């Protein structure tokens, strides 16, 4: 008897674990996955071509990567961010042998965050370095503030919005800031991943 398979059945028959597969639907959304701490000083090496292929095999559609720091744009019918994040982290562990935290956000939500950027963030001032900090759940801004504390007046500014923090600081005096060393050395640093304003804007425009 001839067996007719729909697209979902066919993809699962290709050997993809059902528990990791990103289910397709007619209501596809665009997401961005920000991987933390890959391809830094020769550590946690993840080739972008292989990462793109891994997302495609996971079921992601229209997969693109940007830069070497682990920024993946893809579409999925999954609407549960927590589930999506877990599946991606499992895939990275299985595929690359790395325990890499991942922050996943819809393109729509990232656009909303950019619309709420303060006036001092991401302007044309070449003396200022503008970053966006993503706080990975279940960590919160209150925990981040509790560990790092206030920004150094006159050298840096911060503003939190949803699960992100707009952070700008002096390029010349960055080592004198409070947040620069602590975002990399405190206990909560593993729950953060950081991108520049230019990177975020480029990704939103892709």
C-alpha positions, 0 to 999 in steps of 0.5 A: 500500500502506498504511503502518503507523507505530509511535509512534517512526516517526511522531515521526521522520517529523515532522522531528526529527533522529534523532541528537537524538531521545530514544528512547521506551521502556516504561522511562521515567525522570524527569530534570532538566536544569539549564541554566547561566547563562541569563536573567542580567542580560539575557544568554543569554535563553531563554523558558521556554515556548519551552524547554518546547516545544523539549524536547517536540519533542526527544521529552521527555515530561511536560515542566515548567519551574521558575523562569526559571533553566533547570530542566527536568523531563522523562521519557525512555527514554534511560538514557545521561546523556552522550548525553542531555546532548549531545542537549540541548546541541545542541538549545539551540545549534540552537534558541536559538543559545547554547552553554549547558552542561547538567547532567542528572540522574535524579530518583532520583539527585537524591533520593539526593543530598538524602538525603545532605545534611549536617545544617547544609544547608538548615535553617531558619536565615535567616542562612545561604544554602544552595546545591547545586553541580553539577559537570559531567563530566568536571570533578571535585570534586578539580579544583574544590577545586584551583582554589578551595581550602578554605572560609573557616572560620566563614563557609562550609561544604562537603561533596561527594557524588557530582558535587555539593557542598553549600555553605552560607555567611553571608548577611551576610558572603558577600563575605568567603567564599572560595567565593562569588567563585571559583565565578563567576570561576575557570576551572572556573566554567563547569563548575558550575551552582548552585541553592538548597536551596529550588529543589532541594527544590521540583523533587524534589517536582514 
